[in-house]
Amino acid sequence: MITHAVSQYRKYKNLIWVLAITDFKLRYQNSVLGYVWALLQPLLLFTILNFVFSSLFARDGGIEYYSLQLITSLMIFLFFSEATSAGLRSLVSKSQLVTKIFVPRWTIIVASTLNAFLIFLMNLIVIAGFFAWYKFVPSLSSVLMFIFFIIMLYLFIIGFSLIAAPLFVRFRDIAMIWEVVTRALMYLSPILYPLSMLPEKWHQIILANPVAFIIHFNKEALINGHFADFWQYTLFGITIIAVLFFGILAYRFQVNKIAEYI
Amino acid sequence: MGAKKKKNGARQKSIVVSGLRKKFLVPHQKIDSVRGAFINLFSKNTYEEFFALDNVSFEVYEGEFVGILGHNGSGKSTLLKCLANVYTPDSGDVKIRGEISPFLELGIGFNPELSGRDNIYLNATILGLSQDEVTAKFDSIVSFSEVGEFIDQQVKNYSSGMKGRLAFSVSIHANRDILLMDEVLAVGDSRFQQKCIDHFKQYKKEKKTVVLVTHNMSAVREHCDRAILLHKGKIEMFGDPDRVADRYADLNMTKAERQLKLAAKKTELQKRDHARKEKKRQQMHHLMLERERRERLEREQIQKEHRERLEREQIQKELSKTTSQRHGSNITFLDLKVQNDTEDSLVVTIIFDVKKMPHRSMAVGVQLYEENTNCFIFGTNTHIDDFSQTWVQGENRAIIAISDRDFHIGNLRVDATIFLADSKKNDEWEVVARASEDIGDYEILTLDPGEHKGGGIVRVNHEWII
């Protein structure tokens, strides 16, 4: 199955990247100013949240660390919310590619999420800037952990999009429902607050959500050099793979009827 | 056709469609939300089945140019989408040999915010070209599209014609073995269309297979090797493009229209027949009116003459009683012969016997009548025509040739009359003998309604021979 996926990716790699880069270019209007403009939204959000919540939650490690944790976590979460939203709407917004020509539908879904990933990579520059500003150098293992987390998050996003995009073709109010769920996930993930603030018995429930798991342990690794134990990673990995696997199955189940329902 | 089939047998099949069936469920109430689906869990959702394609089978050979004709909703777009793999058929099989270039629509993925250049790369990639291929063909694409220096402008600033040309240009450069096209001939001005058609011809030379869905019957007639006519999801006809196009035009008419056309054909024939009859009838009618007018005039004239004559006779009776003896019927017709064996004239021979030469001048006359309507067509006599002939005691002979066969009369009757008058200058002529001869169907073909002393509705060329 993996070899099949790889050969399929090789075949359509060009298409996926062209689609993703086109969306990316459109977002920034081919200009540096466009990029700055696009950054304003997350930065403003960060400024407000930082201003309001730093005094509340900046306990362990002081204000600098809180800001660093907040900007990293916020960017990761924005990546997740944007990528899932784009993945969800991908088939409908590119309906021409579904009804007028044959390209494998998953390429459209993957390209949309890839676009969000490219935006996230751009935002990494801002994160790097913040680290430089606070003169904080993360450990190598925590950077590797960060990369691992991002890859896992991306696989999770693809899994979700493969399920949701064909469903969205049929049920258009999924977008609204997902918006509410995203909002809830934002507050159910330890972005603004440290997980330790919550009662111990809730930790396992909160961490069952892969997004919360990623945000929590990324924060821990970057700032505190603290990692999860083996079983936690295993469980996390299995969850991600399960979602991806289920996504592929759901996609295969729905793919033949997409063109008719769109 | 037979020879062609043989040739086809040796050729490879590009597209083989067998028993293709595509069914759409048309729900009575469309559910497009989770909320709707949830509510509908408790009520049964009803729908209708609709076969967009029903057991469609055909084969297209390599290098063939096949047109698909059909009404809106006949399933032609569905068929094309099945060929292009956009739709998955419910049953049946679609086999494609070679790489397919499905452009069911031009400029797929075109984004108005992007430049022409970016759109070329985007569209070409969607059509399956690799990055290197696009770069290699880029100049050719731009020159064919005639977009020129606008290539780096945003496409939203293009005219719709430019957009269409650019899109078409990319499409044809995708250059696969099999091309599926849906109504693409409608792009651009006629000059550009000609370019496209030239390109199609090029494809034909290159042995490329083209399947074209169109409403344009002339395009099908002109370019296609074979054509498919789809009707209500089934193949109505497959074969010679001319015949298929004719059948399509036929189908295009509604039932009522078809009946109308048939009726129109019938009435057209009837009309023609009717018009011919009507023309004849009008001619006759005209003649009748004319005759009536003349008859009225004649009647009045006769009445007047009668009155005058009575008055005169009264006077004459008083003057001389012997004059009445001059009316003696001592003139008899021996024969009246009418010959119409010559092509353009009617020869009337009048032979009569004069027992005793009258004291008054004598004249021989001829009158033509239409027998059925008793229409007086033409009359003349030797006196009117100033034909001087000395009549003798015993047998006399007068021959008149009437030419001009221009006028259809029907049954012609020739009357011959002998007149007597007191003096040659006197207008009062008296008929002393009359003979008639029916000659049947005969035509005098002149319509010269000139006034003529002898009377009748037309003037006919004639000549006294004796």
Interface residues (C-beta under 8 A of the other chain):
Chain A: N14 L15 V18 L19 T22 K25 L26 Q29 K94 Q96 L97 V98 T99 K100 I101 F102 V103 R170 F171 R172 D173 I174 I177 N256 K257 A259 E260
Chain B: F24 I31 D32 S33 V34 R35 G36 A37 K81 A84 N85 V86 Y87 T88 P102 F103 L104 E105 I108 G109 N111 E113 L114 D118 Y121 L122 T125 I126 L127 G128 S130 Q131
